[in-house]
Amino acid sequence: MAPHRLLAAAAFVVTSAVVLPGSHPKEYEAGEVVPLQVNKLWSAKTQLTFPYYSLPVCKPASGIVEERENLGQILLGDRIMNSDYELKLGVDSRCNVLCVQPLGSSEVAHVKERIENEYTVNWILDALPAAVRMYEEDAPENTHYERGFPLGFTAAPKGEHHAYLFNHISFVISYHQEDGKELVDPVKNADEARAAGARYRIVGFEVEPYTVKHTKKDSSNAEWAGNLEKCTDGRTVSREDEPLAIDSVSGDEKLEVVFTYDVTWAESDISWAARWDQYLRSGADDDIHWFSIVNSLMIVLFLTGMIAMILMRNLYRDIARYNDETTSDEAAEETGWKLVHGDVFRPPAGFFGPMFLSVFVGSGMQILAMSITLLIFAVLGFLSPANQGSLLTAFIVLYMLMGSFAGYFSARLYKMFKGKAWKRNTTLTAFAFPGTLFSIALALNVLVSTQKSSLAMPLSTLFFIVFLYGAISVPLVFIGSFFGFKKEEIRHPVRVNNIPRQIPPQPWYLHAVPSVLVGGILPFGAVFIELFFIMSSIWLAQVYYVFGFLFLVLLILVITCAEISVVMAYFQLCSEDYNWWWRSFLTSGSSALYLFAYAIVYFSTKLEITATVSTVLYFGYMAMAAWVFFLLTGSIGFVACLTFVNRIYGAIKVD
């Protein structure tokens, strides 16, 4: 078996075998109603979500009841509500009439707009999303699920462009009987199954949508139930039936849309713990996906190893020559990094001096601690796609809980720089980075709310997030800052001269802009393959679950950022330029520029967004992602350089 297939198999074993803490299978008896819930409408063309009942569709006769969502679901625009679909376990049925919905011209225009924007419908049954089975043309036996199903489609069969609505849904629901019990078929022997106390679990929720222009067998009968001409117990809807063109009415006419559905129950050998496997298969791109990730990791490991070898070889030779008592002083000063030992630890000057550098590094270390913890939970199965919104909720909560890391590292660095305004440092650490993100998110929220999208956060949610941050993260930042300032100051191995040394003219390739831009290429190269799949999961609603690979990529990113920053700082010091503080942060942090540039390429090649609001939404969120990536990678590079510079100057003999 190929290596990438072994990795894929291992990932599926981990994903499917772990029963998530706090999630337990629900069991049903024969004939028991399994509630179907409706969720948001979503479109890759607009990136805006809307509640399902914003459409003129069949609403529950008993009233709409919205399920209580977690924080992540609210931020993702989920709006989970009840429905009147009656799905009784083991009871097959045909041509059930859900309701008859009259549509006026304005409602038709509304539905047509949603269809033209390629909106998909998301339903949920026993925590499983409705999915359409997809077949590969070359290998029909290989199938996978695509979550959600289209609201309709547009076509011009006779030269006239029309919008067609999927108003008939065929449900195929798979069930698995509880292990250790005598097998009883609930479809054929419902009474026997109930008498035996047989219990069943839902392991598959498949839908197949149809469009059909329903007509009555008996036009004099006002009822539609049992009076459908093209849908009876002996004949169900097919693709050959006349489709329902919703825009075929004009003026004050009302279009009567009859919503119908079929239900088929099928026994399955799939266990409840493995029921997500079909959703997690990505289809025809599996081989490319695994091979690209493994190949990328191997290349990055080889490059970083080679850079480390070159650096250590030259550096050990320099240190040995400097410390050789038989070497003359003139020979010892042939290489320039020792000449700046009296200025290399001079604190950075200017407006963006010690204060902002320490705040940025503290914020970056908070993000790093949050990322590592988040991926550990994800690898262990706590943040499975089965738990909708759990990943985003964990992201926010863990970031708040890691506030002490930001305060501690920021305070330690600021104290090292002899800073005195510790209150300002702590306050900026607590509010600068999250305040920037919150400001962008708030502006985007106002913009989205003008479209009446469910992505718009309610005011109560905004206040709740602010309250949580103030109650959890801010105190932790101050606590971390307190311990950081109380701890002994970081001591440098050499003293700083009173008068700064003059920096000689630098080669063009060692100037700030070219060296910083070159330094960001390798960290971005470590993640750009994985970045494609992450962005596809965000902007194209594809399932992302290979958190083990993502954790490995994060480790590679940390190593790459550290090594490239150290190498560029070494070259800079050899050129007798001792202003390495901010350069070390920006060298690896510049990978965020490449991330944003890649976002532009992805937007123009993979997405079909044309609306202004959706475009602003996309680039607003990608700007936030680039800002997070900048602080993360820059902090890693800075900490690595600080450790490196302390080590090399501590290893030489200085008078």
C-alpha positions in Angstrom: 0.0 0.0 0.0 1.3 3.5 -0.9 2.5 5.6 2.0 -0.1 8.3 1.5 -2.8 5.6 1.6 -1.5 4.3 4.8 -1.6 7.8 6.3 -5.1 8.2 5.0 -6.2 4.9 6.5 -4.6 5.8 9.8 -6.4 9.1 9.9 -9.8 7.4 9.2 -9.1 4.9 12.0 -8.4 7.7 14.5 -11.4 9.7 13.3 -13.9 6.9 13.2 -12.8 5.0 16.3 -13.0 7.8 18.8 -16.3 8.3 20.5 -16.2 11.9 21.5 -16.5 12.8 25.2 -19.9 14.1 25.9 -21.5 12.7 22.7 -23.5 9.6 23.0 -25.6 7.7 20.4 -29.3 8.2 20.5 -31.3 5.0 20.0 -34.8 4.7 18.6 -37.4 2.0 18.5 -39.4 0.9 15.5 -42.0 3.5 14.5 -40.5 6.2 16.7 -40.4 9.6 15.1 -36.8 10.8 14.3 -37.0 14.6 14.3 -35.6 16.4 11.2 -34.2 19.9 11.8 -33.5 22.6 9.2 -30.4 24.8 9.2 -29.0 27.7 7.2 -29.0 28.4 3.5 -25.4 28.9 2.2 -23.8 29.9 -1.1 -20.2 29.8 -2.2 -21.0 32.7 -4.5 -22.2 35.1 -1.8 -20.6 33.6 1.3 -23.7 34.8 3.1 -26.0 32.6 5.1 -29.7 32.9 5.8 -32.2 31.0 7.9 -34.1 28.3 6.0 -37.4 29.8 6.9 -36.4 33.1 5.3 -37.7 31.3 2.2 -41.4 30.9 1.5 -41.4 27.2 2.4 -43.5 25.0 4.6 -43.2 26.1 8.2 -44.1 24.0 11.3 -47.8 24.1 12.1 -47.0 24.2 15.8 -44.7 27.1 15.4 -40.9 27.6 14.7 -38.7 26.6 17.6 -35.0 27.5 17.3 -32.5 25.2 19.0 -30.0 26.7 21.4 -26.7 26.9 19.5 -23.2 27.2 20.9 -21.0 30.2 20.3 -19.3 28.7 17.2 -22.6 27.9 15.6 -23.9 31.4 16.1 -20.7 32.9 14.6 -21.0 30.6 11.6 -24.5 31.6 10.9 -26.2 28.4 11.9 -29.9 28.7 12.8 -31.2 25.2 13.7 -35.0 24.9 13.8 -37.7 22.3 13.9 -39.7 21.0 10.9 -42.9 19.1 10.1 -41.2 16.2 8.2 -42.5 13.0 9.7 -39.8 10.3 9.6 -40.8 7.2 11.6 -38.0 4.7 12.0 -38.5 1.7 9.8 -41.7 3.1 8.1 -41.2 3.6 4.4 -43.6 6.0 2.7 -44.2 7.6 -0.7 -45.6 10.9 -1.9 -46.1 12.5 1.4 -47.5 16.0 1.0 -45.8 18.4 3.4 -47.8 21.5 2.4 -48.9 23.6 -0.5 -47.3 27.0 -0.5 -48.7 29.8 -2.7 -46.0 32.1 -4.1 -46.6 35.6 -5.3 -44.4 37.5 -7.7 -42.2 39.0 -4.9 -41.7 35.6 -3.3 -40.9 34.0 -6.7 -38.3 36.7 -7.3 -36.8 36.0 -3.8 -36.6 32.2 -4.4 -35.3 32.8 -8.0 -32.5 35.0 -6.6 -31.4 32.3 -4.1 -31.4 29.7 -6.8 -29.4 31.8 -9.2 -26.8 32.4 -6.4 -26.6 28.6 -6.0 -27.7 28.4 -2.5 -27.6 25.0 -0.8 -30.0 23.7 1.9 -28.6 22.2 5.1 -30.8 19.9 7.2 -29.9 17.8 10.2 -31.1 14.4 11.4 -29.7 12.9 14.6 -26.7 15.3 14.4 -25.9 14.1 10.8 -26.1 16.7 8.0 -28.2 15.9 4.9 -25.9 14.8 2.1 -26.1 14.0 -1.6 -24.3 10.8 -2.7 -21.6 11.6 -5.3 -20.2 9.0 -7.7 -16.9 9.0 -9.5 -17.3 8.6 -13.3 -14.2 6.4 -13.6 -15.0 4.3 -10.5 -18.7 4.3 -9.7 -18.0 2.0 -6.7 -16.2 4.9 -5.0 -18.7 7.2 -3.5 -18.6 10.0 -1.0 -21.1 12.5 0.4 -21.4 16.2 -0.2 -23.1 18.0 2.6 -26.3 19.9 1.8 -28.3 19.9 -1.4 -29.1 22.6 -3.9 -32.2 24.7 -3.5 -32.8 24.4 -7.3 -31.1 25.1 -10.6 -31.3 27.2 -13.7 -31.5 26.0 -17.2 -32.7 26.9 -20.7 -34.1 23.6 -22.2 -36.1 25.3 -25.0 -34.1 28.5 -25.3 -35.9 30.1 -22.4 -34.0 30.6 -19.2 -35.9 29.4 -16.1 -35.3 28.8 -12.5 -36.4 25.4 -11.2 -37.1 24.6 -7.6 -36.5 21.2 -5.9 -39.8 20.6 -4.3 -39.7 16.8 -3.8 -37.1 15.2 -1.6 -36.3 11.5 -1.4 -34.9 10.5 1.9 -32.7 7.4 2.3 -31.9 6.9 6.0 -29.6 4.2 7.1 -29.9 2.6 10.5 -27.8 0.1 12.5 -29.1 -2.1 15.2 -27.6 -2.1 18.7 -24.8 -4.7 19.0 -25.5 -7.8 21.0 -29.2 -7.9 20.2 -31.1 -10.3 17.9 -31.4 -8.7 14.5 -35.0 -7.7 13.8 -36.0 -5.8 10.6 -38.1 -2.8 11.7 -39.3 -2.2 8.1 -40.9 -5.7 7.7 -41.5 -6.6 11.3 -42.2 -3.4 13.2 -44.5 -5.1 15.8 -41.9 -7.8 16.4 -39.1 -5.2 16.8 -41.1 -3.3 19.4 -42.0 -6.5 21.3 -38.3 -7.5 21.3 -37.3 -4.1 22.6 -34.9 -3.6 19.6 -33.2 -0.3 19.4 -31.6 1.3 16.4 -29.1 4.1 15.6 -29.0 6.5 12.7 -25.8 6.0 10.7 -26.7 7.7 7.4 -28.8 10.6 6.1 -29.0 10.8 2.3 -31.2 13.0 0.2 -32.0 13.2 -3.5 -33.8 16.3 -4.6 -36.3 16.4 -7.5 -38.2 19.1 -9.2 -41.8 18.3 -10.4 -44.8 20.3 -11.4 -47.5 18.4 -9.4 -51.0 18.1 -10.8 -54.1 16.6 -9.4 -55.7 13.3 -10.5 -59.1 14.8 -9.6 -59.2 18.5 -10.1 -62.6 18.8 -8.3 -61.0 17.6 -5.1 -59.5 20.4 -3.1 -57.1 18.1 -1.3 -53.6 17.3 -2.6 -52.8 14.4 -0.3 -53.6 11.1 -2.1 -54.6 13.1 -5.1 -51.2 13.5 -6.9 -51.2 12.5 -10.5 -47.4 12.0 -10.8 -46.7 10.7 -7.4 -48.6 7.7 -6.0 -47.8 4.6 -3.9 -47.0 2.7 -7.1 -45.1 5.5 -8.8 -42.8 8.1 -7.3 -41.3 11.2 -8.8 -38.6 10.7 -11.5 -36.2 12.9 -13.5 -38.5 12.6 -16.6 -41.4 14.4 -14.9 -42.1 18.0 -16.0 -40.0 20.3 -13.8 -41.4 23.1 -11.7 -40.3 26.4 -13.3 -41.1 28.9 -10.5 -40.7 32.0 -12.7 -43.4 30.9 -15.2 -46.0 33.0 -13.5 -46.6 36.7 -14.2 -48.6 39.6 -12.9 -50.8 38.9 -9.8 -50.9 35.1 -10.4 -50.1 32.8 -7.5 -47.9 29.8 -8.1 -49.0 26.8 -6.0 -45.9 24.9 -5.0 -46.6 21.4 -3.6 -43.8 20.2 -1.3 -43.6 16.4 -1.2 -41.2 13.7 0.1 -40.4 10.0 0.1 -38.8 8.1 3.0 -36.8 4.9 2.6 -35.1 3.1 5.5 -32.1 0.9 4.8 -30.2 -1.4 7.2 -26.4 -0.7 7.3 -23.4 -2.5 8.6 -21.8 0.9 9.4 -21.4 1.4 13.2 -22.4 4.6 14.9 -18.8 5.5 15.6 -17.9 5.2 11.9 -20.9 7.0 10.4 -18.9 10.2 9.6 -16.5 8.3 7.3 -18.5 9.0 4.2 -18.6 12.7 4.9 -14.9 12.8 5.5 -13.9 11.3 2.2 -12.9 14.1 -0.1 -13.5 12.2 -3.3 -11.2 12.1 -6.4 -8.6 14.4 -4.9 -7.6 12.0 -2.1 -4.4 10.8 -3.7 -3.3 14.4 -4.6 -4.2 15.7 -1.2 -2.1 13.1 0.7 0.8 13.1 -1.7 1.1 16.9 -1.7 1.1 17.1 2.1 3.8 14.4 2.5 5.9 15.8 -0.3 5.7 19.3 1.0 6.8 18.2 4.5 9.7 16.2 3.1 11.0 19.2 1.1 10.6 21.6 4.0 12.4 19.2 6.4 15.3 18.8 3.9 15.6 22.6 3.3 15.6 23.4 7.0 18.1 20.7 7.8 20.4 21.9 5.1 20.2 25.5 6.4 20.9 24.4 9.9 23.9 22.5 8.8 25.4 25.4 6.9 24.8 27.8 9.7 26.2 25.6 12.5 29.3 24.7 10.4 30.2 28.4 9.8 29.3 29.5 13.3 31.3 26.9 15.1 34.3 27.8 13.0 33.9 31.5 13.9 33.6 30.8 17.6 36.6 28.4 17.6 38.7 31.0 15.8 37.7 33.8 18.2 38.4 31.8 21.3 41.7 30.5 20.0 44.4 32.2 22.1 47.0 31.7 19.4 45.0 33.7 16.8 45.9 37.3 16.5 43.3 40.0 17.1 43.4 41.1 13.5 42.6 37.6 12.3 39.8 37.3 14.9 38.1 40.4 13.6 37.9 39.2 10.0 34.2 38.2 10.5 32.0 41.1 11.5 29.5 39.7 14.0 32.0 39.9 16.9 32.7 43.5 16.2 29.2 44.6 17.2 29.2 42.8 20.5 28.9 46.2 22.3 25.8 47.2 20.3 24.0 44.0 19.6 21.8 44.2 22.7 21.1 47.9 22.3 17.3 48.2 22.7 15.4 49.1 19.5 14.6 52.8 19.1 11.8 54.8 17.6 8.0 54.8 17.9 7.7 51.1 17.3 10.5 50.4 19.8 10.5 48.2 22.9 6.8 48.8 23.7 5.2 47.5 20.6 7.8 44.8 20.0 7.2 43.3 23.4 3.4 43.6 22.9 3.6 41.9 19.5 5.8 39.1 20.8 3.5 38.5 23.8 0.4 38.4 21.5 2.2 36.0 19.2 3.1 33.6 22.0 -0.5 33.6 23.2 -1.6 32.6 19.7 1.1 29.9 19.5 0.0 28.4 22.9 -3.6 28.5 21.8 -2.8 26.8 18.4 -0.8 24.0 20.0 -3.5 23.3 22.6 -6.3 23.6 20.0 -4.7 21.0 17.7 -4.0 18.6 20.5 -7.7 18.6 21.4 -8.5 18.2 17.7 -6.1 15.3 17.2 -7.6 13.6 20.3 -11.1 13.8 18.7 -12.6 16.5 21.0 -13.2 18.8 18.0 -14.7 16.5 15.4 -16.8 17.9 12.6 -19.7 16.0 14.2 -19.7 18.7 16.8 -20.8 21.7 14.8 -19.2 25.0 15.8 -17.0 23.3 18.4 -13.7 24.2 16.6 -14.6 27.9 16.5 -15.9 27.9 20.1 -12.7 26.2 21.3 -10.6 28.7 19.3 -12.2 31.7 21.1 -12.2 30.1 24.6 -8.6 28.8 24.4 -7.4 32.1 23.2 -8.9 33.8 26.2 -7.5 31.1 28.5 -4.0 31.7 27.1 -4.0 35.4 28.1 -1.3 34.7 30.8 1.2 33.8 28.1 0.8 37.2 26.4 1.2 39.1 29.7 4.2 37.1 30.8 6.2 37.2 27.6 5.4 40.9 27.0 6.4 41.9 30.5 9.6 39.8 30.4 10.8 41.5 27.1 9.7 45.0 28.2 11.7 44.6 31.4 14.7 43.4 29.4 14.5 46.6 27.4 14.6 48.6 30.6 11.0 49.8 30.1 9.3 51.7 32.9 5.7 52.1 31.7 4.5 48.7 32.8 0.9 49.7 33.1 0.8 50.8 29.5 2.6 47.7 28.4 0.1 45.4 30.1 -2.9 47.4 28.9 -1.7 47.3 25.3 -1.0 43.6 25.5 -4.5 43.0 26.8 -6.3 45.1 24.2 -4.2 46.0 21.1 -4.3 42.7 19.1 -7.8 41.5 20.2 -9.1 45.1 19.8 -7.9 45.2 16.2 -9.6 41.9 15.4 -12.8 42.9 17.2 -12.9 46.3 15.3 -12.6 44.6 11.9 -15.2 41.9 12.9 -17.6 44.6 14.2 -17.3 46.5 10.9 -17.9 43.4 8.9 -20.8 42.5 11.2 -22.5 45.8 10.5 -22.0 45.3 6.8 -23.4 41.8 6.9 -26.4 42.9 9.0 -27.5 45.2 6.1 -28.0 42.0 4.1 -30.1 40.4 6.9 -27.8 37.4 6.9 -27.7 35.0 9.8 -23.9 35.6 9.8 -24.6 38.9 11.6 -24.0 38.4 15.3 -26.8 39.5 17.6 -26.0 42.3 20.0 -26.4 39.8 22.9 -23.6 37.6 21.4 -21.3 40.6 20.9 -21.8 41.7 24.5 -21.3 38.1 25.7 -18.0 37.9 23.9 -16.8 41.2 25.3 -17.9 40.2 28.8 -16.1 36.8 28.5 -12.9 38.5 27.3 -13.1 41.1 30.1 -13.8 38.4 32.7 -11.3 35.8 31.6 -8.6 37.0 29.3 -7.9 40.5 30.7 -7.3 39.3 34.3 -5.1 36.5 33.0 -3.0 39.0 31.0 -2.5 41.1 34.1 -1.6 38.0 36.2 0.9 36.9 33.6 2.3 40.4 33.4 2.7 40.6 37.1 4.8 37.4 37.3 6.7 38.5 34.2 7.8 41.8 35.8 8.5 40.1 39.2 10.8 37.6 37.6 14.5 38.4 37.3 15.5 40.4 34.3 16.9 38.6 31.3 20.7 39.1 31.4 22.8 39.6 28.3 26.3 38.0 28.1 27.9 41.3 27.0 27.5 45.0 28.0 26.1 47.7 25.8 28.5 50.5 24.8 27.5 54.1 25.6 28.1 55.4 22.1 26.5 53.4 19.2 28.8 52.0 16.6 28.5 53.3 13.1 26.9 50.8 10.7 28.8 50.4 7.4 27.0 50.6 4.0 25.1 47.3 3.4 24.8 45.2 0.3 21.4 45.7 -1.4 20.3 42.1 -0.6 20.9 42.8 3.1 18.7 45.9 3.2 15.6 45.6 5.3 13.0 45.1 2.5 14.7 42.5 0.4 16.0 40.4 3.3 12.6 40.5 5.0 10.7 39.5 1.9 13.1 36.7 1.2 12.8 35.4 4.7 9.0 35.0 4.5 9.1 32.6 1.5 10.2 29.5 3.4 7.6 29.7 6.3 4.9 30.2 3.7 6.1 27.3 1.7 5.8 25.1 4.7 2.0 25.7 4.9 0.7 26.7 1.6 -0.4 23.2 0.5 -2.3 22.8 3.8 -3.6 26.3 3.4 -5.4 25.4 0.2 -7.4 22.7 2.0 -8.1 24.9 5.0 -9.4 27.7 2.8 -11.5 25.3 0.8 -13.1 24.1 4.0 -13.8 27.7 5.0 -14.9 29.2 1.7 -16.2 26.1 -0.2 -17.8 24.3 2.8 -15.6 21.3 2.5 -14.9 19.2 5.6 -11.4 19.5 7.0 -10.5 16.9 9.6 -6.8 15.9 9.1 -5.7 17.7 12.3 -2.8 15.3 12.8 -1.2 16.6 9.6 -2.0 20.1 10.6 -0.3 19.6 13.9 2.8 18.3 12.0 2.7 21.3 9.7 2.6 23.7 12.7 5.7 22.0 14.1 7.4 22.4 10.7 6.3 26.0 10.6 7.8 26.7 14.0 11.1 25.1 13.0 11.2 26.9 9.7 10.4 30.3 11.2 13.1 29.8 13.8 15.8 28.7 11.3 15.2 31.3 8.6 15.1 34.1 11.2 18.3 32.9 12.8 20.1 32.6 9.4 19.0 36.1 8.3 20.0 37.6 11.6 23.4 35.9 11.4 24.0 37.4 7.9 23.0 40.8 9.2 25.3 40.6 12.2 28.2 39.4 9.9 27.6 42.6 7.9 28.0 44.6 11.2 24.4 45.7 11.3 23.2 45.2 14.9 19.6 46.5 14.4 18.3 42.9 14.4 15.4 43.2 16.9 12.6 44.2 14.6 14.2 42.5 11.6 14.1 39.1 13.3 10.4 39.6 13.9 9.6 40.8 10.4 11.7 38.2 8.6 9.5 35.3 9.5 6.4 37.5 10.0 6.6 38.6 6.4 5.1 35.2 5.4 1.8 36.8 6.3 2.2 39.0 3.1 2.5 35.8 1.0 -0.5 34.4 2.8 -2.6 37.5 1.9 -1.2 37.4 -1.7 -2.3 33.8 -1.9 -5.7 34.8 -0.7 -6.0 37.2 -3.6 -4.9 34.4 -6.0 -7.4 32.0 -4.4 -10.2 34.6 -4.7 -9.6 35.1 -8.4 -9.1 31.4 -9.4 -11.3 29.3 -7.0 -14.2 31.5 -6.0 -17.0 33.1 -8.0 -17.8 36.0 -5.7 -19.0 39.1 -7.5 -21.1 41.0 -4.9 -19.4 43.9 -3.1 -20.5 42.9 0.4 -19.2 39.3 -0.1 -15.9 40.6 -1.5 -15.4 42.9 1.5 -16.3 40.0 3.8 -13.7 37.7 2.2 -10.8 40.1 2.3 -11.8 41.3 5.8 -11.6 37.9 7.2 -8.4 37.1 5.3 -6.8 40.3 6.6 -7.6 39.1 10.1 -6.1 35.7 9.3 -2.9 37.4 7.9 -2.7 39.6 11.0 -2.8 36.5 13.3 -0.3 34.7 11.1 2.0 37.7 11.2 2.1 37.8 15.0 2.5 34.0 15.2 5.4 33.6 12.8 7.1 36.9 13.8 7.1 35.9 17.5 8.6 32.5 16.8 11.4 34.1 14.7 12.1 36.7 17.3 12.3 34.3 20.3 14.6 32.0 18.2 16.9 34.9 17.3 17.0 36.2 20.9 18.0 32.8 22.1 20.6 32.4 19.3 22.2 35.8 19.8 22.5 35.3 23.5 24.1 31.9 22.9 26.7 33.0 20.4 27.8 36.1 22.3 27.9 34.1 25.5 30.2 31.6 23.8 33.0 34.0 22.9 35.6 35.7 25.1 35.1 39.4 25.2 37.4 41.8 27.1 
